[in-house]
Amino acid sequence: MECYGIVGFGCAGYHGAKALRDSGYTGEIHVFTGENEALFNPMLTTYVAGGRLDEAASFPFGNLGEAAEALNLTVHEGRVEKLHTEQKEVEMADGQRFSFEKILIAAGADAFVPNMEGGDNENVLVMRTLKDSLRLKEFLENGNIRKAVVVGASMTGIKVAEVLLNKGVHCVLNDFAPHIFSLAALDPIAEEIERRVQARGVELAFGAGISCVTEDGGGLIVELTDGSSYPCDLVVLCIGTRAVTGILDEKIEINKGILIDERMQTNVKGIYAAGDCAEGKNIQTGASQIIGLWANAASQGRCAGRNMAGFSDTYEGNIVHNITHFMDMDFISFGDKNLPGETVVYNNPNPELMTAAKVGEEGLICVNILGSYENTGIIKNMMMKRMRGNSTSFDTFMEEKLRQQGFDSAFIKILGGVKE
Ligand SMILES: Cc1cc2nc3c(=O)[nH]c(=O)nc-3n(C[C@H](O)[C@H](O)[C@H](O)COP(=O)(O)OP(=O)(O)OC[C@H]3O[C@@H](n4cnc5c(N)ncnc54)[C@H](O)[C@@H]3O)c2cc1C
């Protein structure tokens, strides 16, 4: 009987296993879960920490036992220490080795902690696993936390700041970049978000990175690279992740993540990779990069599973995007804001909506919407179509739908590819 292995059982690993079974594969599937809770959705860490979600609700595919039964899996709880490429063998921390015909690497990413003084202080947290969110929750319930510094002002950092605010903790939001959402927000939108976040009581400290955390009496001091310092009781580092690639030997090609083709296969036949540990194609630029999104991990995992089962599926990649709800705001960004172009702010009939677009020689580069996530699927699909070189535009029904939502007609036109 054939025997396949899946290293890492989060979003990508689950979808890989499910696609194998849905495609009719009847052989053995062994999954290796790692040290953290298998099947946990990392997107929900801040909701669990803030008490808005129960732990149980952060497992979208059910618990490990249920998934194992439904998909007929053999589960190995624990960390894979090494993947021996040539032998297609997986070695666990206790030395056990298992050999497979095909392997899917779906080990995700670890929260990044810079190598700095105080990085290992017990009041310095990160936000990736269920353990991380329960730790923050415990600090907020029992830790007498009055002031916190959140490092990293993007999707995760802003949600952590919201949790702290809701618990009455004074929060300093720090980022190395000069503005919030530095990879997604065009300057006028970033400035508006900053204004609203400050109005909520968040103190901003932008344009200087963290250099160290020192202890001072019973508290901590965060020092930044510009010489400023912030006393606090707690630090939460939300400065990105690093793909889990340390388990691989040199035979598998890696950039920042594992390099794969459009069938999710690495440079080694029979070894596949998917999700945050792997790269994918940025459809807009053609570059191979880590995409780091839930839906991307699901699509890559599914594609890998189908191909392992003998089908020939391809996954074309994604565009850079950010859909974040925080502090009663919806911020949406599609496209790579760092490509060259001119930023235009639109004057929408609906005063609740603030929109901006970056437009280059070839047309639309990046779109920002602050105020609503309605119709974002339609807008993203249109951008994806145009980036694939399709000259399609909105039909009159869709144009009317966007107009009714209160978007300016010039904004609707640029979304549909018409430069004024
Ligand atoms: C706070 C936060 C907010 C986010 N918000 C959004 C959002 O709004 N929208 C969005 O699209 N995405 C968001 N994401 C990203 C999204 O959660 C990830 O892209 C997605 O979970 C990636 O899935 P994955 O399966 O690749 O990795 P993971 O979900 O990390 O799963 C990997 C699994 O592999 C296991 N593993 C690791 N090392 C080993 C090993 N050596 N041996 C065996 N197993 C191992 C891990 O324990 C884990 O269970 C957010 C992430 C965070 C942390």
PDBQT file of the ligand as one rigid body, heavy atoms in Angstrom, charges set to zero:
ROOT
HETATM    1  C1  LIG A 501      -2.362  37.079  14.379  1.00  0.00    +0.000 C 
HETATM    2  C2  LIG A 501      -2.501  36.620  12.941  1.00  0.00    +0.000 A 
HETATM    3  C3  LIG A 501      -3.467  37.199  12.149  1.00  0.00    +0.000 A 
HETATM    4  C4  LIG A 501      -3.649  36.767  10.834  1.00  0.00    +0.000 A 
HETATM    5  N1  LIG A 501      -4.624  37.333  10.087  1.00  0.00    +0.000 NA
HETATM    6  C5  LIG A 501      -4.853  36.901   8.842  1.00  0.00    +0.000 A 
HETATM    7  C6  LIG A 501      -5.892  37.457   8.061  1.00  0.00    +0.000 A 
HETATM    8  O1  LIG A 501      -6.609  38.363   8.491  1.00  0.00    +0.000 OA
HETATM    9  N2  LIG A 501      -6.098  36.961   6.803  1.00  0.00    +0.000 N 
HETATM   10  C7  LIG A 501      -5.318  35.951   6.301  1.00  0.00    +0.000 A 
HETATM   11  O2  LIG A 501      -5.560  35.518   5.163  1.00  0.00    +0.000 OA
HETATM   12  N3  LIG A 501      -4.314  35.405   7.013  1.00  0.00    +0.000 NA
HETATM   13  C8  LIG A 501      -4.053  35.854   8.259  1.00  0.00    +0.000 A 
HETATM   14  N4  LIG A 501      -3.032  35.293   9.004  1.00  0.00    +0.000 N 
HETATM   15  C9  LIG A 501      -2.134  34.284   8.352  1.00  0.00    +0.000 C 
HETATM   16  C10 LIG A 501      -2.727  32.859   8.351  1.00  0.00    +0.000 C 
HETATM   17  O3  LIG A 501      -3.068  32.489   9.658  1.00  0.00    +0.000 OA
HETATM   18  C11 LIG A 501      -1.664  31.910   7.769  1.00  0.00    +0.000 C 
HETATM   19  O4  LIG A 501      -1.354  32.328   6.451  1.00  0.00    +0.000 OA
HETATM   20  C12 LIG A 501      -2.118  30.447   7.717  1.00  0.00    +0.000 C 
HETATM   21  O5  LIG A 501      -2.447  29.980   9.003  1.00  0.00    +0.000 OA
HETATM   22  C13 LIG A 501      -1.005  29.565   7.122  1.00  0.00    +0.000 C 
HETATM   23  O6  LIG A 501      -1.359  28.223   7.221  1.00  0.00    +0.000 OA
HETATM   24  P1  LIG A 501      -0.220  27.080   7.240  1.00  0.00    +0.000 P 
HETATM   25  O7  LIG A 501      -0.925  25.789   7.255  1.00  0.00    +0.000 OA
HETATM   26  O8  LIG A 501       0.768  27.340   6.170  1.00  0.00    +0.000 OA
HETATM   27  O9  LIG A 501       0.568  27.315   8.611  1.00  0.00    +0.000 OA
HETATM   28  P2  LIG A 501       0.082  27.112  10.128  1.00  0.00    +0.000 P 
HETATM   29  O10 LIG A 501      -1.355  27.463  10.276  1.00  0.00    +0.000 OA
HETATM   30  O11 LIG A 501       1.089  27.850  10.955  1.00  0.00    +0.000 OA
HETATM   31  O12 LIG A 501       0.264  25.545  10.362  1.00  0.00    +0.000 OA
HETATM   32  C14 LIG A 501       1.529  24.946  10.369  1.00  0.00    +0.000 C 
HETATM   33  C15 LIG A 501       1.531  23.759  11.316  1.00  0.00    +0.000 C 
HETATM   34  O13 LIG A 501       2.787  23.094  11.193  1.00  0.00    +0.000 OA
HETATM   35  C16 LIG A 501       3.250  22.729  12.484  1.00  0.00    +0.000 C 
HETATM   36  N5  LIG A 501       4.730  22.584  12.486  1.00  0.00    +0.000 N 
HETATM   37  C17 LIG A 501       5.662  23.563  12.527  1.00  0.00    +0.000 A 
HETATM   38  N6  LIG A 501       6.900  23.042  12.559  1.00  0.00    +0.000 NA
HETATM   39  C18 LIG A 501       6.750  21.694  12.537  1.00  0.00    +0.000 A 
HETATM   40  C19 LIG A 501       7.668  20.592  12.567  1.00  0.00    +0.000 A 
HETATM   41  N7  LIG A 501       8.987  20.778  12.638  1.00  0.00    +0.000 N 
HETATM   42  N8  LIG A 501       7.157  19.344  12.553  1.00  0.00    +0.000 NA
HETATM   43  C20 LIG A 501       5.820  19.136  12.456  1.00  0.00    +0.000 A 
HETATM   44  N9  LIG A 501       4.917  20.139  12.425  1.00  0.00    +0.000 NA
HETATM   45  C21 LIG A 501       5.381  21.394  12.470  1.00  0.00    +0.000 A 
HETATM   46  C22 LIG A 501       2.772  23.871  13.379  1.00  0.00    +0.000 C 
HETATM   47  O14 LIG A 501       2.716  23.476  14.746  1.00  0.00    +0.000 OA
HETATM   48  C23 LIG A 501       1.402  24.165  12.791  1.00  0.00    +0.000 C 
HETATM   49  O15 LIG A 501       0.407  23.387  13.420  1.00  0.00    +0.000 OA
HETATM   50  C24 LIG A 501      -2.806  35.721  10.307  1.00  0.00    +0.000 A 
HETATM   51  C25 LIG A 501      -1.825  35.125  11.121  1.00  0.00    +0.000 A 
HETATM   52  C26 LIG A 501      -1.657  35.572  12.428  1.00  0.00    +0.000 A 
HETATM   53  C27 LIG A 501      -0.610  34.932  13.283  1.00  0.00    +0.000 C 
ENDROOT
TORSDOF 0
